[in-house]
Amino acid sequence: MSSLKKIQDGQFDGEVLKSDHLTLVDFGAAWCGPCKALQPILEDLQRDYDGRVKIVEVDVGDSPQTAMKYGITSVPQLLFFKEGSVQETVVGLLPKAKIQRKIEDYL
């Protein structure tokens, strides 16, 4: 089980859009194999960037409104939010080093 914070539609604004940290949102699903493979990478990154970057999970099945709002059509999909707006979207499973470079671009 993932140690990342799971959020749903009603929590998205407060947890992501109003966050004062760079926030990485992992849109995934319980049935998605690549999503499961991504979880330990994101957990490592959460530890590496503790206090500087917030990483949260959104299950597209549990939060269809948020998934629709951001045009999520395939998972896993990572959205990088800064100051309430999407900075970048990445679809698919990426190695830790590539996600880390993207995070560093926004810090």
N, C-alpha and C positions, 0 to 999 in steps of 0.2 A: 504494500500500500504506500502511496506517495505521501511525503511529508509536506508537499506544497499546499498552500491554501487554495481550497476549492471555493469558487464564487459562482453565484447564479445571477439571473437577469436583474433582480432587485438590488443586488449589491454592487453591480458593475460601476455605476457612477461614482459612488463613494470610495471604492477600493482602487479604481483605475483612473478615471477621468479627473478626480480631485486629489490624486496622490501627488505628493511633493517629491517623489523619487521617479527615476526612470522605471517604468513598469513593463515587464515582459509578460504578455498574456499567451498562454498555451491553449489553443482551441483544439480539443481532441474528443475522443469517445472511448468508452470502455471496451468496445469490440475491436478497436484499431490496434493492430500489432505494432506498427511503427510508433504510435503514440506511447505505447508501453515501453518501447526501447528508448524513447526520448526522456522519460521521467527521471532515470538516474542521472542523466546529463544535466538536466535542469536543477535537480536537487544539489548536485555538486556546485553548480554555478550560484545557487542561492547561498550556499555556505561561503563560497569565495567572495561574494559581493554583499554579504550581510550588512545591512544598514545603509547601503548605497543603491541597491537595485531591489525592486520588489518583483517576485515572480509568482504568478497565480495561474490556476487551471480553470478552464471553463469547458464543461461537457456540453457539446452541441445538442445532445438529446435532452438534457435537463434545462438548457437555456436557449431555446430556439429564437427568442426575440433578439438577443444579443448577437447570435450567430447570423441571423438575417440582416441585422443592421450593418454588420461589418462584411457582408458578402462572403461568408465562410461556406465554400462549396466542397472543399476537400480537407481532410485532416491527416496528420497534424499540420497546424498552421500557427505560426508565431507572429504576433503583432507587437511592435515596440511602440509604447506610448510615452510621450514626454509633454508635460504641461497640458494634458488633456487631449492631445491629438496624436493620431497615428503617424509615426515617423517612417516606419518600414514594415513590410509584410514579407514573410518567408514561408513558403509551402514545402512540406516534406521534412524528412529526418536529416538533420545536419550534425556533423561531428562537433564536439565541445569547442574545439579551437575556433571554428568558424562563427559559432554563436558568440563566443567570447570577444572576437574581433568586432563584431557588430555592436555588442554592448559598449566596448571601449570607445567606439565612434560617437556615442551619445553621452558619455560621461564628461 
